[in-house]
């Protein structure tokens, strides 16, 4: 009988510990919207594209995503492959584009799907004109350099740190 009471008391303590958080605890836990996560991820990427090694947005993204179940997702496209973080707890298809990469160098990346599509269009047009993959690749890198220049004008260091 004593052993059964001990088990029952342990079970009550466990149930009390597992109860739902009170309203003040719920208010203290911020659940971000997927749009906010995307905005912060894009700003972080734009800062990196502009050449800034660090970004306050990277810290903010990590803070917002902390505690959320996160799955990585990547597509293999040419010339840009995209990477995303997906957050199943925020809903179906709740994914954040974290960047598009131009293999083989991780230094060559874009921040938005629009930038990636623009570079894909550059590649296709250059290849159609020249018939040379090498020349098409060179045109893509020139386009990327222009995007970096544009980013350095719009994402100043004081905006990023």
C-alpha contacts under 8 A as a table, 3 or more apart, distances in Angstrom:
res1	aa1	res2	aa2	distance
1	X	4	X	5.10
1	X	5	X	6.36
2	X	5	X	5.16
2	X	6	X	6.30
3	X	6	X	5.15
3	X	7	X	6.39
4	X	7	X	5.10
4	X	8	X	6.19
5	X	8	X	4.96
5	X	9	X	6.02
6	X	9	X	5.11
6	X	10	X	6.09
7	X	10	X	5.05
7	X	11	X	6.10
8	X	11	X	4.99
8	X	12	X	6.28
9	X	12	X	5.15
9	X	13	X	6.31
10	X	13	X	5.17
10	X	14	X	6.18
11	X	14	X	5.06
11	X	15	X	6.13
12	X	15	X	5.02
12	X	16	X	6.10
13	X	16	X	5.08
13	X	17	X	6.17
14	X	17	X	5.06
14	X	18	X	6.17
15	X	18	X	5.03
15	X	19	X	6.16
16	X	19	X	5.35
21	X	25	X	5.79
21	X	26	X	6.31
22	X	25	X	5.38
22	X	26	X	6.37
23	X	26	X	5.06
23	X	27	X	6.19
24	X	27	X	5.11
24	X	28	X	6.31
25	X	28	X	5.17
25	X	29	X	6.58
26	X	29	X	5.25
26	X	30	X	7.90
27	X	30	X	6.89
30	X	64	X	7.67
31	X	64	X	7.52
32	X	36	X	6.56
32	X	37	X	6.86
32	X	64	X	6.21
32	X	65	X	7.73
33	X	36	X	5.36
33	X	37	X	6.57
33	X	90	X	7.50
34	X	37	X	5.08
34	X	38	X	6.20
34	X	90	X	7.11
34	X	94	X	6.29
34	X	95	X	7.26
34	X	96	X	7.15
35	X	38	X	5.08
35	X	39	X	6.14
36	X	39	X	5.05
36	X	40	X	6.22
37	X	40	X	5.26
37	X	41	X	6.07
37	X	61	X	6.44
37	X	64	X	7.17
37	X	65	X	7.76
37	X	96	X	6.78
38	X	41	X	5.08
38	X	42	X	6.03
38	X	96	X	5.16
38	X	97	X	6.77
38	X	98	X	7.88
39	X	42	X	5.26
39	X	43	X	6.24
40	X	43	X	5.14
40	X	44	X	6.16
40	X	57	X	5.72
40	X	58	X	7.64
40	X	60	X	7.13
40	X	61	X	6.00
41	X	44	X	5.13
41	X	45	X	6.20
41	X	57	X	6.96
41	X	58	X	7.13
41	X	61	X	6.34
41	X	96	X	7.46
41	X	97	X	7.48
41	X	98	X	5.91
42	X	45	X	5.06
42	X	46	X	6.08
42	X	97	X	7.76
42	X	98	X	6.89
42	X	99	X	7.97
42	X	111	X	5.96
42	X	112	X	7.04
43	X	46	X	5.03
43	X	47	X	6.25
43	X	57	X	6.45
44	X	47	X	5.21
44	X	48	X	6.43
44	X	55	X	5.83
44	X	56	X	7.41
44	X	57	X	4.84
44	X	58	X	5.56
44	X	160	X	7.58
45	X	48	X	5.05
45	X	49	X	6.01
45	X	98	X	7.27
45	X	99	X	7.00
45	X	110	X	7.71
45	X	111	X	5.49
46	X	49	X	4.89
46	X	50	X	6.07
46	X	111	X	6.28
46	X	151	X	6.14
46	X	155	X	6.51
47	X	50	X	5.07
47	X	51	X	6.62
47	X	52	X	5.57
47	X	53	X	7.94
47	X	54	X	7.72
47	X	55	X	6.33
47	X	151	X	7.30
47	X	152	X	7.78
47	X	155	X	5.57
47	X	156	X	7.60
47	X	157	X	7.69
47	X	160	X	5.88
48	X	51	X	5.09
48	X	52	X	4.99
48	X	53	X	6.07
48	X	54	X	7.15
48	X	55	X	7.35
49	X	52	X	7.33
49	X	109	X	7.42
49	X	110	X	7.20
49	X	111	X	7.69
49	X	147	X	7.96
49	X	148	X	5.57
49	X	151	X	6.26
49	X	152	X	7.49
50	X	148	X	5.42
50	X	149	X	6.96
50	X	150	X	7.76
50	X	151	X	4.71
50	X	152	X	4.10
50	X	153	X	7.73
50	X	155	X	6.29
50	X	156	X	7.67
51	X	148	X	7.68
51	X	152	X	6.98
52	X	55	X	7.03
52	X	157	X	6.60
52	X	160	X	7.51
54	X	58	X	7.65
54	X	160	X	7.43
54	X	161	X	6.79
55	X	58	X	5.47
55	X	59	X	7.27
55	X	160	X	4.93
55	X	161	X	5.25
56	X	59	X	5.37
56	X	60	X	6.39
56	X	160	X	5.79
56	X	161	X	5.14
57	X	60	X	4.84
57	X	61	X	5.98
57	X	160	X	7.10
58	X	61	X	5.13
58	X	62	X	6.23
59	X	62	X	5.13
59	X	63	X	6.13
60	X	63	X	4.98
60	X	64	X	6.11
61	X	64	X	5.15
61	X	65	X	6.02
62	X	65	X	5.18
62	X	66	X	5.85
63	X	66	X	5.24
65	X	68	X	5.48
65	X	70	X	7.92
68	X	87	X	6.78
68	X	89	X	7.01
69	X	87	X	5.81
69	X	88	X	6.72
69	X	89	X	6.57
70	X	85	X	6.24
70	X	86	X	5.60
70	X	87	X	4.93
70	X	88	X	7.20
71	X	85	X	5.72
71	X	86	X	5.06
71	X	87	X	6.49
71	X	88	X	7.89
72	X	83	X	7.32
72	X	84	X	5.91
72	X	85	X	4.75
72	X	86	X	6.16
73	X	83	X	5.76
73	X	84	X	5.08
73	X	85	X	6.12
73	X	86	X	6.93
74	X	81	X	7.16
74	X	82	X	5.53
74	X	83	X	4.36
74	X	84	X	6.17
75	X	81	X	5.49
75	X	82	X	5.21
75	X	83	X	6.57
76	X	80	X	7.51
76	X	81	X	4.73
76	X	82	X	6.89
77	X	80	X	5.41
77	X	81	X	4.72
77	X	82	X	7.47
78	X	81	X	6.53
78	X	102	X	7.95
78	X	120	X	7.25
79	X	102	X	5.85
79	X	103	X	7.48
79	X	119	X	7.64
79	X	120	X	6.13
79	X	123	X	7.54
80	X	100	X	5.79
80	X	101	X	5.34
80	X	102	X	4.84
80	X	103	X	7.39
80	X	116	X	6.07
80	X	119	X	7.79
80	X	120	X	7.10
81	X	100	X	5.32
81	X	101	X	5.15
81	X	102	X	6.43
81	X	103	X	7.65
82	X	97	X	7.32
82	X	98	X	7.80
82	X	99	X	5.87
82	X	100	X	4.12
82	X	101	X	6.19
83	X	97	X	6.07
83	X	98	X	5.70
83	X	99	X	5.53
83	X	100	X	6.10
83	X	101	X	7.89
84	X	95	X	6.22
84	X	96	X	5.25
84	X	97	X	4.31
84	X	98	X	5.10
84	X	99	X	7.10
85	X	95	X	5.51
85	X	96	X	5.21
85	X	97	X	6.63
85	X	98	X	6.81
86	X	93	X	7.22
86	X	94	X	5.64
86	X	95	X	3.99
86	X	96	X	6.22
87	X	90	X	5.62
87	X	91	X	7.23
87	X	93	X	8.00
87	X	94	X	5.48
87	X	95	X	6.10
88	X	91	X	5.45
88	X	92	X	6.24
88	X	93	X	7.37
88	X	94	X	6.32
90	X	94	X	5.94
91	X	94	X	5.36
97	X	100	X	7.97
97	X	111	X	7.82
97	X	112	X	7.24
97	X	113	X	7.94
98	X	111	X	6.87
99	X	109	X	6.60
99	X	110	X	5.78
99	X	111	X	4.72
99	X	112	X	6.61
100	X	109	X	5.35
100	X	110	X	4.98
100	X	111	X	6.14
100	X	112	X	7.17
100	X	113	X	7.43
100	X	116	X	6.55
101	X	105	X	7.81
101	X	106	X	6.44
101	X	108	X	5.97
101	X	109	X	4.28
101	X	110	X	6.42
102	X	105	X	6.54
102	X	106	X	7.19
102	X	108	X	5.43
102	X	109	X	5.85
103	X	106	X	6.77
103	X	108	X	7.41
105	X	108	X	5.62
106	X	109	X	6.72
108	X	144	X	7.61
109	X	144	X	7.93
110	X	113	X	7.96
110	X	115	X	6.09
110	X	116	X	6.25
110	X	144	X	7.70
111	X	115	X	6.82
111	X	116	X	7.83
112	X	115	X	5.26
112	X	116	X	6.46
113	X	116	X	4.97
113	X	117	X	6.07
114	X	117	X	5.10
114	X	118	X	6.10
115	X	118	X	5.07
115	X	119	X	6.36
116	X	119	X	5.19
116	X	120	X	6.18
117	X	120	X	4.92
117	X	121	X	6.13
118	X	121	X	5.11
118	X	122	X	6.28
119	X	122	X	4.89
119	X	123	X	6.20
119	X	140	X	5.71
119	X	143	X	6.65
119	X	144	X	7.43
120	X	123	X	5.14
120	X	124	X	6.25
120	X	140	X	7.76
121	X	124	X	5.15
121	X	125	X	6.09
122	X	125	X	5.27
122	X	126	X	6.02
122	X	136	X	7.49
122	X	139	X	6.77
122	X	140	X	6.06
122	X	143	X	7.55
123	X	126	X	5.20
123	X	127	X	6.00
123	X	136	X	4.89
123	X	137	X	6.52
123	X	139	X	6.69
123	X	140	X	5.79
124	X	127	X	5.16
124	X	128	X	6.06
124	X	136	X	7.29
125	X	128	X	5.08
125	X	129	X	6.28
125	X	136	X	7.87
126	X	129	X	5.20
126	X	130	X	6.06
126	X	131	X	7.73
126	X	132	X	7.95
126	X	135	X	6.94
126	X	136	X	4.83
126	X	139	X	6.82
127	X	130	X	5.20
127	X	131	X	4.82
127	X	132	X	5.60
127	X	133	X	6.09
127	X	135	X	7.16
127	X	136	X	5.11
128	X	131	X	5.67
130	X	135	X	7.09
130	X	136	X	7.72
132	X	135	X	5.32
132	X	136	X	6.26
133	X	136	X	4.93
133	X	137	X	6.00
134	X	137	X	5.10
134	X	138	X	6.26
135	X	138	X	5.00
135	X	139	X	6.26
136	X	139	X	5.12
136	X	140	X	6.33
137	X	140	X	5.10
137	X	141	X	6.36
138	X	141	X	5.13
138	X	142	X	6.29
139	X	142	X	5.00
139	X	143	X	6.20
140	X	143	X	4.99
140	X	144	X	6.14
141	X	144	X	4.89
141	X	145	X	6.12
142	X	145	X	5.00
142	X	146	X	6.36
143	X	146	X	5.09
143	X	147	X	6.35
144	X	147	X	4.94
144	X	148	X	6.23
145	X	148	X	5.02
145	X	149	X	6.26
146	X	149	X	5.01
146	X	150	X	6.18
147	X	150	X	5.02
147	X	151	X	6.05
148	X	151	X	4.99
148	X	152	X	6.12
149	X	152	X	5.15
149	X	153	X	6.56
150	X	153	X	5.30
150	X	154	X	6.41
151	X	154	X	5.09
151	X	155	X	5.52
152	X	155	X	5.40
152	X	156	X	6.09
153	X	156	X	6.26
155	X	159	X	6.12
155	X	160	X	6.69
156	X	159	X	5.25
156	X	160	X	6.53
157	X	160	X	5.09
157	X	161	X	6.10
158	X	161	X	5.57
